[in-house]
Amino acid sequence: MVEKIELTNLSKEELTAEILKIGEKSFRAKQLWQWIYYRGVTDFDKMSNLSLALREKLAERYTITRPKIVDEQLSVDKTHKWLLEFSDGQRVEMVYIPEKDRGAVCISTQVGCAMGCKFCHTGSQKLTRNLTTSEIVGQFMVARDVYNEWPSPTDEVRYLSNIVVMGMGEPLNNLDNVVKALNIITDNEGIALSRRRVTMSTSGIAPKIVEAMQRTGVRLAISLHAPNNTIRSQIMPINDKFKIEKIMKACAEYQKGDHSRYITFEYLLLKGINDSEDCAKELVNLLKKHKLRALFNLIPFNPWPGCDFMPSERKTVEAFSRILEEAGFAAPIRVARGQDILAACGQLKSKKNA
């Protein structure tokens, strides 16, 4: 028996090629695309504008699946976390962070993570494999199923309004699948999420930053977490390979010639490690040296079992923010969400023993 092809693993061009291959006209691919990504339908029998013969043909050769929800938790602050399982039994976590009339879905790109950042729970789970395009797209589609956002909202009220590619894994180490997935999610004939509402975060894989942003057109976030190489290498092993200077040069190249491109620098504050006023001043000098248009997202550390780091005191975080803002950089302090269910930044992990 021939294994069925997963349609959500295909780009629009690949889907069209498949439809032509089975003897149908190309406009059928557009109809199918809209059923999958505008209406969220997974059952070919429900695709009413396709002939019965075509529906039978599709069901024989293809499949449309979602990741399986194994577990879910709802925080006291309404943050929603799911443990999702794929066909091979591997699992990832996904989080929805709601605001009053909108919210962001934090999606994962790998099972585990090879970066080994000392402050990150995910980093304590070794990398198992990359997620496929279908598995990345499928996460957002699961969230849409849960919140009943099919068909795609056409007005401004869209509760699943943003995507942050900041879950488990390093997106730039799974670049082809991530690019393909984001281009499916932002395609204007399907889910049609604006590229401006998608932010991809990297730990600093410098050689791939410009390519990733050019291929997706989404927003860039850098997990910086230190103002110099000495501190950064202590908490982020990737810094031994890609020093801060290389990352800054890649960011400058990304912004070259386009003044609308702002970069978010994520900065997790760790007590006594990277939270001094001198560190804040060093950050200001670093960004001014490279003439970067940027803002900071200051993140209070979220403790997790087995980690020795401590969160900075509130007055220390506020003083840090004040120095950055006085230098002209927006530096809001992120409100921790979902801490009670280990759904906050750096707390995701899909294996109990890793």
N, C-alpha and C positions, 0 to 999 in steps of 0.2 A: 504493500500500500504506500502510495506516494504521500510524503508529509505535506500537509497544507501550508500555504504561505500566509504569514501574518500580515494583513494589509496595513496595519499601523506602523509597520517597519519600513514602509515604502514612501519615498518622496512623491510629490504630485506627478513628476515626470515618469518615475518608475511605475506608478499606478497606471498611468496612461499607456505605457508600453505593455503592461500585463493585459489590459483590456483589449488592445489591438491584437495581441498574441492569441487571444481566445476567439478572435473573429468578430469582435464588436467594434462599433464606431467610437471615436475618441470622446464624443460628448457624454457617453455613458460614464466615463471616468470622472467627469465633473459632477454628475449626479451622485455617483457613489461617494465621492469626496465630501459632498455636502451632507449626505446621510450620516457619514461617520463623524465628521468634525463640526457640522453646524447643528445637527439634531442629536448626535450622541447615540445613534442606533447601532446595536451589535448583532441584530438578527436580520439576515437577508430577507426573510419572509415579510418583514414589516416595511420594506422599501417599495412602496406602492406604485411609484412611477416607473419601475423596472418590470419587464415582462416576466411571467412565471418561468419561462424557459431560461432566461438570463439568471434569475434568482437561483434556480436549481444548479446551473452551471457554476455560479459563484460559490455556492455552498459545497460543491464537490471539491473545489480547488483551493479555497481560501478560508480564512478565519479572522474574526475580529474579537480580540480578548482584552480583558483588563487584568491588572495585578489583583490577587486575592487579598481581601482584608482579613488578616489573622487576628488582629487585636486593635482596639482603639481606646483612647483615653481623652477625657475632656477635663481641662484645667478649671479651677475656680474662676479664672479670668476669661474663660470661654475659648482659650487656645485648644486646638483639636489636633491630636497626634494619632497617626495610624502606623501599624506595623503591617507592611505589605509583603506578600510572598509571590515569587515568580514560578514559572512552570518547572524549573529545576530544583525548587525548594529553597533557593537563596532568598534572603529577605533584606529590606531596607526600611527606614522610617521616613515619614513625610509629615509635615506640620502645616496647619493653617492658622495664621495669626489674624484674628478679625479686628477691625475698627468699627466705628459706628455704622457706616454705610458702604464699606469696602473691606478689603483684606488681602493679605499676601499668602501665597502657597509656597512653602519652602520645599524644593524637590531635590532628590539625591541623584548622583550620576555614576556612583560606583558602589559595590558591596564592600564595605570597609574602606580603608584609606591607607595609602603608602607614605603619606607625608610625615606622620609621627609627631605632630605638634604636641608639645608636652602638656599643654593646658586643655587639650581637646579630647573628649570622651571617645569620639569616633576614631581618633588616631591610635587609641589603644586596641582597636580591632583591626587586625592586619587586612590588607587588601586581598579580596577573593577574586573578583573579576569586575570588568566594566559592565555597565548596563547597556542594553541594546537601545536603539532609537525607540522602539515600541515600548520598552519598559520605562523610559524617561517620559514620553508623551502620556503613557498610560497612568502615571501618577496624577497628573493634572486632570485627566478624564475621570479618574476615581473621585477626586474632590468635587468635580462637577456633578457626578452622579449623586453623591451624598447630599449636596446642597441644592439639587434640582435646578441646575443652571443650563438645562437644555430646553429648547434650542438656544443658540448663542444669544445672549441679551443684546438688544439693539439700542437700548437707551443708556443713560449714564449710570443707572443703578446696577452695578455689577459687583456682587459681594466678593467673588473671586477675581479681584481687579488687577492683581499684580502677581508676578512670579519672581522669586529670588532663588537663583541656582546656588544655594549655600548649604544644602543638606550634606549627606554623607558623600565623601570622595572629592577629588580634585578634578573639576570640569575640563581643564586644559590637557589632562592626561587621558581623556576620552573624547578628544576634540571632534572627530568626524561624526560620532553618534550624537553628541550634544548639539552641534551645528544643525544637523538634519532635524533633530527633534524641535529645536527652537524655531526653525524655519517653517515647520508644519504648524506649530502652535500660533505663529504670527501671520500665517497665510490669510489673506483677506476674504477668502471664500469659505473659510471654515470657522475655527475658534476665533480667529481675527483679533487676538490680543495685540495691542500696540507694542512695538519694539521698545518704546520709551517706558513701558511698564514692566519690562523684564530686565533684571540685573543679574549679571554673572560674576561670581566672586572667585578669585584665584589666590592661592598662597604665594604666587609670584613666579610662575614658569615663564620667565622673561622672554625667551625666543618666540613664544606662541601668542603673546598678548595682542599684538597688532593684528596678526592673522585672524585670531578668534573674533575680534571686534569687527573687522572688515567683513567677515563671512556671515555674521549674525545681525549687526547693526544694533545690538542691545547695549545696555549701560554696563560700565565697568566698575567693579569694586575690587580693591586690593586688600588682602588680609596682611596688614603691615605689622602692627603690634609692638614695634620697637623703633627708636630713632637712629640706631646705629647697628653695625654688624656684630659687635661684641654681644650686646643683649639679645639681638634677634637670633643669632646662632645658638644661644643657650636654650631658647624656647622653641625654635623652629629649625630643625635639621636641614630643610630645603635651602636655608640661607647659605650653607656651606657651598652649595652649587651655584646659586644665583644670588649674588650679593645685592644689597640695597641699591647701589649705584646702577647696576644693570637694569633693575626694575624701574628706577626713576627714568632712565633713558628710554625704555620701552614706553612708559607712560607719556613722555614728552613727544615721542614719535606718533603715538596714538592721537594726541591732541593737535598735532601739527596741521595748521590750515583750517581747523574747524573749531570756532570759539564756542559752539554749543556743547561740546563734549566735556562734561565735568566728570571727575573721578571721585569716587567715595573711598576714603581710606578707613578701613575698619581697624579699630584700636582697642584691644581688650586690656583693661587695667588690672595688673597683678600687684598686690601689696608688696612694696619694697623691691620690686623688680624693674618696672618700667613706668612708674607713676609719679616720679619726682617732677618738680617744676623745671629742673634742668632738662629733663627728657622732653618736656613740652616745648621749651625754647629751642632745643635741638631739632625738633620736628619742623618748627616754623622756618628755621634756617635751611633745612633740607628742601622743603617745597619751594621756597623763594629762590634758592640756588638753581633749581631746574625749571622755574617759572611755570609751575603747574597750576591749573585751575581746578581746585578741589575743595571738598568738604570732608570733615571727619565724622565718623560715627563712633562715639565713645561707648564702649560696652563694659558694664560691670561684670566681673568674673562670676560665672555660674558654677558653684561647686558640684562635684560628682564623686561617687564612691571611689576611694583609692587615690585621689589626687591631693597633693600636698599644698598646692597654691591657695592663697587666701584673697578674697576680694578687697580692693582698696576701700578706705573709709570714704564716706560720702563727701566730707569737706575736701579731701584730697582730689577726688574726681572733679568736684566743682572748680577748684583752683586750677586744675589742668585744663578744663574746658575754657575758663576765663582767659588764660594766656593765649590759647589758640584763637579765640574770638577777637581779642584785642589786636591780634596781628592780621585780622581780616578774613579768617577762615571760620565758616560755620562749624560748630562742634557740639551738636546736641548730644545729650546723654541718653542712651537708649533705656527705655523702661523694660526691665526683664519680664518676659512673658512665659508662662507655662513651666515655671521652675518646679512646681509641685508634681509634675508628671515627667520630669527630665526632657522637656521639649524646647528648652531655651538654647541660645547660641552655644555650640560646643558640647551639647549634652547628648546628641543622638548616637545611638548604638543599636545594632540589630541582633547581637548575640549575647547571651547571658555569660558565657564563658568563652573568652577570646584571648 
